[in-house]
Amino acid sequence: MSGKVSGVKGMNDLLPPDSSVWQHVEQTVRELFARFGYQEVRTPVVEDTALFVRSVGEATDIVGKEMYTFEDKGGRSLSLRPEGTAPAARAYIEHAVANQEPVTRWFYMGPMFRYERMKTGRYRQFHQIGAEAYGASEAAQDVELMDMVVQLLEALELKDISLNLNSLGDETCRPAYQEQLVAYLQAHRDELCADCQARLERNPLRVLDCKNERCQAVVAASPDIQTFLCEPCRAHFDEVKRKLDLLGIHYVVNPRMVRGLDYYTRTAFEFIASHPALGTASTVGGGGRYDRLVKQLGGPDVPAVGVALGLERLCLLLASEAGRYAAPPDLFVAFADAAAAEQGFVLVSRLRKAGLRVEFDPRGGSLKSQMKRADRTHARYALVLGENELASGKGQLKPMQGGEPIPVALDEVAAALVTR
Ligand code: AMP
């Protein structure tokens, strides 16, 4: 077969200079999350399909419609992970982490896979930054996570992102709410889209997530989960709000925000941006408490809360600043002749060893074309090596943004550049 092979639809290549934006976000995450005591966990991209069926839930869109599931050569049903919370919980249980420490704080970054309809900000391979905290059922743990996200958005200088907050109750109070919700939705069945009519049977809470305008109109007048919360859930939610107030974090209580996964209990939250670059994919991240999941997956009875942010969406918000995060070379070295190229090649290697970012054009060529190349790289300085420079051991650092050339001994170039 011949001809061009294209990449897979919905799965993107990341090229410079955009990759520098990603690196900037990833680096900011690593620095900030470390301040909060979150350590990195890396799990495989592929898991046993049963893991997601039992956690995310069979009746969710993610598991029911969007998973990349396949059989391996040993006949096992495996899936590309559609999210990171279940794999992290699986690893937490498998390595008996609860026996080693009472509170565990983990973060992860990596690709997730969902066979979704594509549009701006929605892909089939996308990347999430997630954090999970195991062991504490207190509101302080929920708020710590929200605080960490708020500080991340601030560090990235992202504005106009609002925090939506809700409590989904627990197994004590949610059934009564769910019953009333189903009764209400049944009464408005004809106004719902076909998908939601099916959801009504299988997983009625998901109707609240539907983006269809007519469904949203029905949802807007649906029962308010806040009025159903049992006393402990109410107290927990009040404490979450009080602690957010204490930190000066603004939020909006949205009683119809339930999120698309089954495992949440009590606190649920979403960070929503109002920025044209995202179109309708305005949720940059979300999370919540999942006090039952670890036990449900066969582990100890450990409460937990987590969050996941979409890396593509954060980077879309920063895209106009791609140039800002690319690190240009400190120096470009140009060679006037073959002898200079020979010695200069050694000098370039030495300068790199000394910690400088240095480039040259391996093709050689005319000085004019090499200087053009120097310009393209946005190098801070250029150094031309020729017969005179090699004979005298001296050269000139030419500032590429204009200004007087700076005389320098060739064996002191590194020192000269470090001080500038
Ligand atoms: P979820 O796990 O669905 O709560 O998603 C958490 C975050 O991941 C969302 O707020 C998005 O920022 C991001 N995300 C989810 N699905 C996609 C997708 N298909 N493409 C790009 N980003 C996504």
Residues whose N, C-alpha, C, O or C-beta is under 5 A from the ligand:
A	BS01	AMP	E83 E116 G121 R122 Y123 F126 T283 V284 G285 G286 A308 L309 G310 E312 R313
